[in-house]
Amino acid sequence: MNTKLDGPVEPDPYLNRRADERVTARFEVRFEQAEDAARALRAYSLNLSAGGLCLRTRKSYDVGSQVRLAMMVDGEEFHLTGVIAWVRDEAEAIGVRFIDVSEEDHERLRRVIASFRRR
């Protein structure tokens, strides 16, 4: 069945645009830039995917800022670069999208996420 729409269709702002499965995962994350490590009190993940994570942190960041993160997840150590995708000041949370991830790290992230799914 075809229907005619009047005017342009607005994208759904709540549509999940993530390409990778997200799992609830809490672990400590360190900022590798000296200036961030000194200012960030504690950063803990709220969820994780192979493409990024949500962090709870009291430090404010600008969308588009680049960060280097170090984290130990389920016995696997990661050193990743990311870009701040969104900021929710009221929740003290930021979304980080990983960039320039090696295929090896991407595969390790997928394995870690699969282990969280099985719990």
N, C-alpha and C positions, 0 to 999 in steps of 0.2 A: 504494500500500500504506500503510495506516495502522498506526501502532504506538502503544501506550499507554506513557507514561513514568511511572515511580514518582517522585513528588516533583517539586520545582521544578528547572528546568534552569539550571545555573550558566553564566554567560557565559564564553566562551573568553577568558582574559586575553591571549592572543597574537593575537587577531583584529585585523586591520588596520582601524582605524576611520577612517582618513584618507579624506577625500573627494577630495583632489587627489593627482595623481601626484608622487612624490618622486624626485629625481635626486641623484646624488653630485655635490657642488659644493664646492670649497674657495676661500674668499675671506675677506678680513679684514672684521670687523664692529666698528663703534665704538658704544659706549653713549653716548647723547646727554645723559643726566643727569650733571651735573658730578661728583657723588659716585661714580657708577659708573665714569666714565671714569678717574678718579684711581686707583681700586682695581683695576680689571680690567687684568691685565698685557697679554694679547693674547687676543682672541676670534676664532676661525676657524670657519667653517661646516664641517660634515661632510656635510650634505645639505640640500636646499631643495625646497619645494613652494609652490604659490600660497597655501597655508594656513598655512605656518610653516616653521621650520627647526630643525636640531639644531646647537648651538654647542658647541665645546670652549672652556672657560674655567676659570681657577683660582679665580675668585670664586664663593662659594656664594650661592645664591638660594633663596628659599622658593617652593614651588608656590603659584600665585595672584598672585605679585608682578607688577606691571606694569613694563615696560621700554620705552624708546624707542631704536630702533636706526637707525644710518646705515650704509649699505653700498653699495659699487660692485660691481655684478654684470654682467659681460659688457658693459661700457660704459654700463650704465644705473645711475643713482644713485637710491637709495631711502631714504626717511625713514619708518619704519614703527613703529607701536606694537604691542606684543605682551604676552601673559601667559605666565608660566612654567607650562608644562603638566606637566613632570616634571623630576626631578633625579636624576642618577646620579653621586654623589660619587666613587666608585671610578674612574670613567672621565673625571672632570672634564668632564662633558657636561650640557647642559640642553636641553630641548625648549621652543621658543617657538611659541605659536600666535598668528598675526597677528589683530588686532582692528581694527575701524573702517577697513578698507582701502577706498579709493576704487575705483570701477569702473575708472578709468584705470590706477591702480597694479596692480590685480588683473590686468588685461589685459596690462600690461607684464611682470608676473611670469610669466604663462602663456607669453609669447613667449620670455623668457629660458630658461625650463625646456625649451621645445621646442628651443632652440638647443643645450642640453646633451645632449638625447636624440640629436641628429643626429651627435654627435661619436663 
